């Protein structure tokens, strides 16, 4: 279980199951970074994981839906902090590196602006 | 047969210049129509495809809400009002079950509009260093504020 505080230069992965979340130029839309419904956004910390282990966590997300994992959107934790958010470790039984991005505003347009800012620095990694 | 758009020797008065300008605008408007209809059909098909994919819960593997029939109806109503002469959006969906339309030029120049099952349009735009956002109620015409932001996003 990784409960160590998230440091600013850590990479975080948000897994993508829908091709509609990726633009034609390979950049990530803000859509998968909208935090509903718990007003928190689930991510997986890269720290301490090998590349295949990062993907294993993604396959777990895809298995919830019995769907294909398209890829992942990676962001640096600092970008969340710069937008007034906090990244908290929230390890799960099957994903010890799970974390939540919290501190989202309640209003949808405010969430959307932050999601647009987050994906400005996101890197899409195809599965 | 006299064509509405046949031009004769241009006049020089203010009135004739006005008429020429109006004819030009009308000509440009009608020139867009066939391609506009086809482009709208493509967007409608995209809406149908995304809505179908997101019609059941947890479509994103993170516990997403399904797209409601009302959301599907409202986004179609919105798409139907997209005026000729502007670029067509790409379609997406969010974990709260909203469907999205995106006009995109770059990560720094982008407009995203979410359509809710209540018929609300939540929009957010990045225009270089400027941010714009808000909520509108879907009306019987295309929202002017959205129209102008699309123009700003796609004009460069």
Interface residues (C-beta under 8 A of the other chain):
Chain A: X15 X17 X18 X20 X21 X23 X24 X27 X29 X30 X31 X32 X34 X35 X36 X37 X42 X61 X62 X63 X64 X65 X67 X107 X108 X109 X110 X112 X113 X115 X116 X117 X119 X120
Chain B: X50 X53 X54 X58 X59 X60 X61 X62 X63 X65 X90 X91 X92 X93 X94 X95 X96 X98 X100 X102 X104 X107 X108 X110 X112 X114 X116 X122 X123 X124 X125 X126 X131 X133 X134 X135
